[in-house]
Amino acid sequence: MNILTNKLPVEVNIDGVLYKINSDYRTSIIFSKLIEDNEVTEDLILEILNLYYPVIPQNIEQAIDKISWFYDCGKSKDDNSTGSYKKVFDYDEDAQYIYSAFLSQYRIDLQEVEYLHWWKFKALFEAIDDNNEIIKIMKYRSIDLSKIQDKEQRNFYKKMQENYKLKEKVNEADLQALDEMRKLLVQ
């Protein structure tokens, strides 16, 4: 699906039936936090289904697959395979930086906007300029200190990584949690 040529989805096709999906960016941020902060259980799956679907589809496995597809902005799992993943931002811990970046760069006040499609939010987020604090912080978190030769520069980045370190999370990344949900449903 191409954001430039196709209308963004607000419903998904499951077994030939169109189901409305809550497509506002806030829904997907809440989803991200739910699967990151909780062990995957049947109760969590039900909470996620209620979060995304005003009417829960009968085919739960397909409903979860469609949530995954929607959350990944229509990309297949193969499109996202980039090897190991290092988390460089957190919607809770970095909320003020994300908010200020949207306000300063796009003049979008995320507190005032009634609705912003998740895919639009993600496209805008991924295009935030380097001069915004969130991008600087993400860069600090992502730098591999072992590859920096200059001792002074390495010390600077080490200090920045300590200053902006994300809290440790107990559970795996978002997409791995989705896989756990699928496995639980198949049993």
Backbone as JSON, one array per atom type, in Angstrom:
{
  "sequence": "MNILTNKLPVEVNIDGVLYKINSDYRTSIIFSKLIEDNEVTEDLILEILNLYYPVIPQNIEQAIDKISWFYDCGKSKDDNSTGSYKKVFDYDEDAQYIYSAFLSQYRIDLQEVEYLHWWKFKALFEAIDDNNEIIKIMKYRSIDLSKIQDKEQRNFYKKMQENYKLKEKVNEADLQALDEMRKLLVQ",
  "N": [[0.85, -1.18, 0.0], [0.54, 2.2, -0.8], [1.19, 5.28, 0.57], [0.99, 7.59, -0.84], [-0.6, 7.12, -3.06], [-2.79, 5.58, -2.37], [-5.81, 5.51, -0.42], [-5.67, 5.79, 3.08], [-6.06, 3.0, 5.28], [-9.05, 2.48, 7.12], [-10.53, 0.47, 7.81], [-10.51, -3.12, 7.86], [-10.26, -6.15, 5.96], [-11.59, -9.13, 6.85], [-12.02, -12.41, 6.4], [-13.74, -11.8, 4.25], [-15.38, -9.85, 5.28], [-15.76, -6.45, 6.09], [-14.21, -4.74, 8.66], [-14.31, -2.07, 10.88], [-11.46, -0.31, 11.96], [-9.76, 1.1, 14.68], [-8.04, 3.76, 13.86], [-6.6, 5.95, 14.73], [-3.62, 7.61, 15.79], [-3.12, 7.49, 18.52], [-4.26, 5.11, 19.42], [-2.53, 3.12, 18.41], [-0.18, 3.79, 19.73], [-0.92, 3.29, 22.38], [-1.36, 0.54, 22.12], [1.27, -0.29, 21.53], [2.53, 0.22, 23.98], [1.05, -1.49, 25.64], [1.73, -4.12, 24.75], [4.38, -4.09, 25.19], [4.75, -3.71, 27.9], [3.47, -5.76, 29.23], [2.87, -9.23, 30.01], [2.02, -11.63, 27.57], [-1.23, -12.58, 27.49], [-4.48, -14.18, 27.48], [-6.32, -12.29, 28.36], [-4.96, -9.91, 27.78], [-4.87, -10.07, 24.99], [-7.61, -9.86, 24.42], [-8.04, -7.26, 25.41], [-6.49, -5.79, 23.59], [-7.79, -6.4, 21.18], [-10.27, -5.17, 21.7], [-9.37, -2.58, 21.86], [-8.61, -1.92, 19.21], [-10.78, -2.74, 17.57], [-14.1, -1.76, 17.11], [-16.14, -3.59, 16.76], [-15.54, -6.81, 17.44], [-13.9, -9.11, 15.36], [-14.88, -12.47, 14.38], [-12.93, -14.29, 13.6], [-10.28, -14.56, 15.3], [-7.51, -14.96, 15.07], [-6.95, -13.96, 12.47], [-7.77, -11.35, 12.95], [-5.82, -10.46, 14.76], [-3.58, -10.71, 13.09], [-4.23, -8.7, 11.23], [-4.13, -6.46, 12.86], [-1.39, -6.42, 13.39], [-0.43, -6.02, 10.76], [-1.58, -3.51, 10.27], [-0.4, -1.95, 12.32], [2.23, -2.08, 11.47], [2.12, -0.41, 9.34], [1.16, -1.42, 6.9], [3.22, -2.88, 5.87], [4.86, -5.92, 5.07], [6.05, -8.67, 7.12], [8.53, -9.41, 6.08], [9.43, -7.04, 4.94], [10.2, -5.64, 7.16], [12.34, -6.95, 8.24], [15.3, -6.51, 9.57], [17.35, -7.56, 10.95], [18.98, -7.44, 14.08], [17.45, -5.47, 16.69], [17.57, -2.36, 18.16], [16.23, -0.53, 20.66], [15.46, 2.83, 20.4], [13.83, 4.86, 21.13], [11.04, 5.78, 23.22], [7.61, 5.85, 23.65], [6.45, 6.77, 26.02], [8.58, 7.7, 27.75], [9.81, 9.55, 26.06], [7.86, 11.31, 25.35], [7.49, 14.15, 25.59], [9.5, 15.13, 23.93], [8.82, 14.1, 21.43], [6.31, 15.26, 21.11], [7.05, 18.02, 21.08], [8.62, 18.06, 18.78], [6.78, 17.52, 16.71], [5.2, 19.77, 16.99], [7.01, 21.92, 16.57], [8.18, 21.36, 14.04], [6.08, 20.6, 12.25], [3.94, 22.08, 12.96], [1.87, 20.85, 14.22], [-0.16, 20.33, 16.83], [-0.23, 17.89, 18.99], [-1.85, 17.59, 21.16], [-4.09, 19.01, 20.55], [-5.07, 18.09, 18.12], [-7.75, 16.33, 16.75], [-7.86, 13.89, 15.42], [-5.49, 11.79, 13.96], [-4.26, 9.81, 11.54], [-2.65, 6.71, 12.11], [-0.67, 5.83, 10.26], [0.02, 8.2, 8.98], [1.02, 9.61, 11.16], [3.27, 7.99, 11.76], [4.76, 8.29, 9.36], [5.33, 11.03, 9.44], [6.73, 11.12, 11.87], [8.99, 9.58, 11.26], [10.26, 11.29, 9.55], [11.22, 13.44, 10.92], [13.26, 16.27, 11.45], [16.86, 16.5, 11.86], [17.52, 18.53, 13.62], [15.77, 18.51, 15.71], [15.22, 17.7, 19.11], [14.47, 15.05, 19.82], [15.49, 13.47, 17.76], [18.23, 13.84, 18.03], [18.57, 12.66, 20.53], [17.79, 10.02, 19.96], [19.84, 9.37, 18.22], [22.05, 9.47, 19.96], [21.43, 7.28, 21.6], [21.61, 5.19, 19.81], [24.21, 4.93, 18.92], [27.12, 3.0, 18.49], [29.43, 2.61, 20.79], [31.86, 1.26, 20.72], [32.81, 1.57, 18.19], [33.8, 4.09, 17.97], [36.66, 5.89, 17.65], [38.02, 8.16, 18.67], [38.8, 9.2, 21.88], [37.76, 11.29, 23.47], [35.43, 11.97, 22.1], [34.09, 9.51, 22.28], [33.71, 9.38, 25.06], [31.99, 11.55, 25.37], [29.68, 10.64, 23.97], [29.13, 8.38, 25.48], [28.43, 9.54, 27.91], [26.12, 10.92, 27.07], [24.52, 8.74, 26.36], [24.15, 7.62, 28.87], [22.76, 9.71, 30.11], [20.39, 9.75, 28.63], [19.37, 7.22, 28.75], [17.09, 4.57, 28.23], [14.53, 3.17, 30.27], [14.82, -0.14, 31.44], [13.05, -2.78, 29.95], [11.01, -5.55, 30.68], [9.85, -7.34, 28.91], [9.84, -8.64, 25.45], [10.4, -7.13, 22.19], [7.85, -5.3, 20.34], [6.88, -6.7, 17.97], [7.61, -9.34, 18.44], [5.99, -9.93, 20.57], [3.53, -9.93, 19.31], [3.8, -12.25, 17.78], [3.83, -14.13, 19.84], [1.2, -13.86, 20.7], [-0.18, -14.87, 18.49], [0.68, -17.54, 18.57], [-0.46, -18.36, 20.98], [-3.13, -18.23, 20.31], [-3.37, -20.25, 18.42], [-3.1, -22.6, 19.79]],
  "CA": [[0.0, 0.0, 0.0], [1.34, 3.41, -0.97], [0.55, 6.41, 1.24], [0.8, 8.67, -1.82], [-1.58, 6.79, -4.09], [-3.95, 4.87, -1.81], [-6.42, 6.02, 0.81], [-5.21, 5.03, 4.24], [-7.13, 2.12, 5.75], [-9.8, 2.71, 8.36], [-11.17, -0.81, 8.03], [-9.74, -4.25, 7.35], [-11.06, -7.25, 5.44], [-11.34, -10.4, 7.53], [-12.97, -13.42, 5.9], [-14.71, -11.18, 3.37], [-16.18, -8.85, 6.0], [-15.0, -5.26, 6.44], [-14.32, -4.34, 10.06], [-13.7, -0.78, 11.2], [-10.31, -0.4, 12.87], [-9.44, 2.4, 15.27], [-6.82, 4.11, 13.13], [-5.94, 7.12, 15.29], [-2.27, 7.3, 16.26], [-3.14, 7.21, 19.96], [-4.57, 3.69, 19.58], [-1.33, 2.31, 18.17], [0.77, 4.06, 20.81], [-1.41, 2.52, 23.53], [-1.07, -0.85, 21.78], [2.71, -0.48, 21.68], [2.82, 0.18, 25.41], [0.43, -2.69, 26.21], [2.47, -5.36, 24.46], [5.73, -3.94, 25.71], [4.75, -3.69, 29.36], [2.68, -6.85, 29.8], [3.01, -10.59, 29.53], [0.93, -11.94, 26.66], [-2.26, -13.45, 28.06], [-5.76, -14.07, 26.77], [-6.9, -11.0, 28.75], [-4.28, -8.86, 27.02], [-5.35, -10.18, 23.61], [-8.96, -9.29, 24.4], [-7.9, -5.81, 25.57], [-5.98, -5.26, 22.32], [-8.88, -6.5, 20.21], [-11.22, -4.1, 22.03], [-8.72, -1.3, 21.56], [-8.6, -1.68, 17.77], [-12.02, -3.04, 16.86], [-15.39, -1.49, 17.76], [-16.82, -4.89, 16.71], [-14.44, -7.79, 17.35], [-14.14, -10.16, 14.36], [-14.94, -13.84, 14.89], [-11.65, -14.93, 13.33], [-9.36, -13.83, 16.17], [-6.15, -15.04, 14.52], [-6.89, -12.98, 11.38], [-7.9, -10.02, 13.55], [-4.49, -10.13, 15.29], [-2.72, -10.49, 11.91], [-4.57, -7.4, 10.65], [-3.58, -5.45, 13.77], [0.05, -6.4, 13.11], [-0.29, -5.38, 9.45], [-1.91, -2.09, 10.43], [0.63, -1.34, 13.16], [3.43, -1.98, 10.63], [1.8, 0.5, 8.23], [0.94, -2.15, 5.66], [4.42, -3.58, 5.42], [4.9, -7.32, 5.48], [7.14, -8.99, 8.04], [9.78, -9.44, 5.32], [9.86, -5.66, 4.75], [10.73, -5.13, 8.42], [13.45, -7.76, 8.71], [16.56, -5.78, 9.49], [18.27, -8.14, 11.9], [18.74, -7.08, 15.48], [16.72, -4.24, 16.89], [17.92, -1.63, 19.37], [15.2, 0.47, 20.92], [16.08, 4.15, 20.54], [12.86, 5.82, 21.67], [9.93, 5.22, 23.96], [6.51, 6.81, 23.58], [6.23, 7.39, 27.33], [9.75, 8.44, 28.22], [10.17, 10.61, 25.12], [6.63, 11.97, 24.91], [7.65, 15.6, 25.44], [10.36, 15.4, 22.77], [8.02, 13.8, 20.24], [5.3, 16.33, 21.05], [7.65, 19.29, 20.66], [9.08, 17.93, 17.39], [5.61, 17.69, 15.85], [4.76, 21.16, 17.08], [7.98, 22.84, 15.96], [8.44, 21.08, 12.62], [4.88, 20.48, 11.42], [2.87, 22.93, 13.53], [0.79, 19.96, 14.65], [-0.26, 20.2, 18.28], [-0.8, 16.56, 19.21], [-2.89, 17.7, 22.19], [-5.27, 19.66, 19.97], [-5.57, 17.37, 16.95], [-8.8, 15.36, 17.1], [-7.59, 12.6, 14.79], [-4.36, 11.7, 13.05], [-4.1, 8.4, 11.18], [-1.39, 6.13, 12.57], [0.32, 5.79, 9.19], [0.48, 9.58, 8.81], [1.86, 9.89, 12.33], [4.55, 7.29, 11.58], [5.49, 8.92, 8.26], [5.83, 12.3, 9.96], [7.73, 10.82, 12.91], [10.22, 9.1, 10.61], [10.86, 12.38, 8.77], [11.58, 14.57, 11.79], [14.59, 16.83, 11.17], [17.95, 16.27, 12.8], [17.66, 19.61, 14.6], [14.83, 18.28, 16.81], [15.87, 17.02, 20.23], [14.21, 13.61, 19.81], [16.4, 12.82, 16.8], [19.55, 13.86, 18.67], [18.54, 11.65, 21.6], [17.77, 8.71, 19.31], [21.2, 9.15, 17.7], [22.9, 9.13, 21.11], [21.1, 5.93, 22.06], [21.91, 4.18, 18.79], [25.64, 4.89, 18.58], [27.94, 1.91, 19.01], [30.62, 3.25, 21.35], [33.07, 0.51, 20.35], [33.25, 1.98, 16.85], [34.31, 5.46, 18.02], [38.09, 5.85, 17.95], [38.4, 9.32, 19.47], [38.43, 8.97, 23.28], [36.92, 12.41, 23.93], [34.12, 11.81, 21.46], [33.48, 8.32, 22.87], [33.27, 9.77, 26.41], [30.82, 12.41, 25.2], [28.52, 9.81, 23.61], [28.83, 7.52, 26.63], [27.71, 10.39, 28.87], [24.79, 11.16, 26.5], [23.77, 7.49, 26.48], [23.76, 7.5, 30.28], [21.75, 10.75, 30.38], [19.14, 9.48, 27.92], [19.12, 5.78, 28.76], [15.71, 4.14, 28.42], [14.32, 2.2, 31.34], [14.82, -1.53, 30.96], [11.75, -3.42, 29.86], [11.11, -6.98, 30.95], [9.37, -8.15, 27.78], [10.48, -8.5, 24.15], [9.92, -6.06, 21.3], [6.45, -5.34, 19.93], [6.54, -7.71, 16.97], [7.74, -10.65, 19.06], [4.78, -10.11, 21.38], [2.47, -10.31, 18.38], [4.01, -13.66, 17.46], [3.37, -14.9, 21.0], [-0.27, -13.84, 20.68], [-0.61, -15.8, 17.45], [0.92, -18.9, 19.06], [-1.46, -18.61, 22.01], [-4.42, -18.42, 19.64], [-3.36, -21.48, 17.64], [-3.14, -23.73, 20.73]],
  "C": [[0.9, 1.24, 0.0], [0.59, 4.6, -0.39], [0.29, 7.57, 0.27], [-0.33, 8.39, -2.8], [-2.84, 6.1, -3.58], [-4.5, 5.62, -0.61], [-5.93, 5.16, 1.97], [-6.36, 4.21, 4.82], [-7.74, 2.57, 7.07], [-10.65, 1.48, 8.67], [-10.3, -1.89, 7.4], [-10.69, -5.36, 6.94], [-10.64, -8.54, 6.14], [-12.43, -11.36, 7.1], [-14.09, -12.79, 5.07], [-15.61, -10.14, 4.02], [-15.28, -7.67, 6.35], [-15.29, -4.88, 7.89], [-13.62, -2.99, 10.24], [-12.56, -1.03, 12.18], [-10.03, 1.0, 13.4], [-8.06, 2.82, 14.78], [-6.09, 5.34, 13.67], [-4.58, 6.72, 15.88], [-2.24, 6.93, 17.74], [-3.4, 5.72, 20.24], [-3.32, 2.84, 19.43], [-0.24, 2.59, 19.2], [0.37, 3.29, 22.07], [-1.11, 1.04, 23.33], [0.41, -1.17, 22.02], [3.09, -0.62, 23.15], [2.24, -1.09, 26.05], [1.28, -3.93, 25.97], [3.91, -5.29, 24.96], [5.77, -4.16, 27.22], [4.06, -4.88, 30.01], [3.06, -8.2, 29.21], [1.81, -10.89, 28.64], [0.01, -12.98, 27.3], [-3.52, -13.32, 27.22], [-6.45, -12.75, 27.11], [-6.28, -9.85, 27.97], [-4.74, -8.88, 25.56], [-6.73, -9.56, 23.49], [-8.91, -7.76, 24.54], [-7.43, -5.16, 24.27], [-7.06, -5.31, 21.25], [-9.92, -5.41, 20.44], [-10.66, -2.72, 21.73], [-8.85, -0.95, 20.08], [-9.96, -1.82, 17.09], [-13.25, -2.64, 17.67], [-16.26, -2.75, 17.81], [-15.72, -5.93, 16.48], [-14.8, -8.87, 16.33], [-14.17, -11.55, 15.01], [-13.61, -14.56, 14.71], [-10.56, -14.14, 14.07], [-7.94, -13.83, 15.61], [-5.97, -14.03, 13.38], [-6.96, -11.56, 11.93], [-6.56, -9.55, 14.11], [-3.52, -9.87, 14.14], [-2.97, -9.11, 11.3], [-4.09, -6.26, 11.55], [-2.08, -5.31, 13.52], [0.33, -5.69, 11.79], [-0.52, -3.88, 9.56], [-0.82, -1.37, 11.22], [1.93, -1.14, 12.37], [3.21, -1.14, 9.37], [1.73, -0.22, 6.89], [2.14, -2.88, 5.13], [4.33, -5.03, 5.89], [6.06, -7.54, 6.43], [8.49, -8.96, 7.33], [10.32, -8.04, 5.11], [10.55, -5.12, 5.99], [11.96, -5.88, 8.91], [14.76, -7.03, 8.5], [17.58, -6.35, 10.46], [17.94, -7.73, 13.31], [18.14, -5.68, 15.58], [17.17, -3.62, 18.2], [16.9, -0.52, 19.53], [15.87, 1.82, 21.17], [15.1, 5.22, 20.98], [11.76, 5.06, 22.38], [8.83, 6.26, 24.0], [6.21, 7.47, 24.92], [7.4, 8.27, 27.74], [10.1, 9.63, 27.33], [8.98, 11.43, 24.66], [6.82, 13.47, 24.67], [8.51, 15.96, 24.24], [9.61, 15.16, 21.46], [6.98, 14.9, 20.03], [5.92, 17.62, 20.51], [8.17, 19.23, 19.23], [7.93, 18.12, 16.42], [5.16, 19.14, 15.84], [5.72, 22.09, 16.35], [8.15, 22.61, 14.46], [7.19, 21.14, 11.76], [3.76, 21.41, 11.84], [1.63, 22.09, 13.85], [0.86, 19.84, 16.16], [-0.98, 18.89, 18.56], [-1.83, 16.55, 20.34], [-4.19, 18.23, 21.6], [-5.88, 18.88, 18.81], [-6.57, 16.3, 17.39], [-8.45, 13.95, 16.61], [-6.38, 12.75, 13.89], [-4.14, 10.22, 12.79], [-2.71, 7.92, 11.59], [-0.32, 6.16, 11.49], [0.85, 7.18, 8.89], [1.43, 9.95, 9.95], [3.24, 9.27, 12.14], [5.39, 7.92, 10.47], [6.1, 10.25, 8.72], [6.93, 12.07, 10.99], [9.06, 10.42, 12.28], [10.93, 10.18, 9.81], [11.22, 13.6, 9.62], [13.03, 14.96, 11.53], [15.59, 16.51, 12.27], [18.07, 17.35, 13.87], [16.66, 19.49, 15.75], [15.5, 17.4, 17.87], [15.65, 15.51, 20.21], [15.16, 12.88, 18.87], [17.81, 12.78, 17.37], [19.63, 12.76, 19.73], [18.56, 10.24, 21.01], [19.16, 8.37, 18.75], [22.13, 8.76, 18.84], [22.68, 7.68, 21.52], [21.56, 4.85, 21.08], [23.4, 4.0, 18.5], [26.33, 3.72, 19.27], [29.26, 2.51, 19.48], [31.91, 2.55, 20.95], [33.61, 0.91, 18.99], [33.81, 3.41, 16.83], [35.76, 5.42, 18.5], [38.52, 6.97, 18.9], [37.88, 9.19, 20.9], [37.48, 10.05, 23.8], [35.5, 12.3, 23.37], [33.36, 10.61, 22.06], [32.95, 8.64, 24.28], [32.03, 10.65, 26.35], [29.57, 11.56, 24.93], [28.15, 8.85, 24.75], [28.03, 8.31, 27.67], [26.28, 10.66, 28.37], [23.92, 9.91, 26.6], [23.31, 7.27, 27.92], [22.65, 8.49, 30.62], [20.39, 10.38, 29.81], [18.79, 7.99, 27.86], [17.64, 5.5, 29.02], [15.65, 3.15, 29.57], [14.27, 0.81, 30.73], [13.4, -2.07, 30.98], [11.95, -4.92, 30.03], [10.82, -7.8, 29.69], [10.09, -7.81, 26.48], [9.84, -7.37, 23.36], [8.49, -6.34, 20.84], [6.12, -6.5, 19.0], [6.68, -9.12, 17.52], [6.53, -10.95, 19.92], [3.6, -10.51, 20.5], [2.59, -11.79, 18.0], [3.55, -14.56, 18.61], [1.85, -14.97, 21.03], [-0.79, -14.84, 19.67], [-0.46, -17.25, 17.93], [-0.12, -19.29, 20.11], [-2.82, -18.91, 21.39], [-4.5, -19.76, 18.92], [-3.5, -22.7, 18.55], [-4.54, -24.22, 20.97]]
}
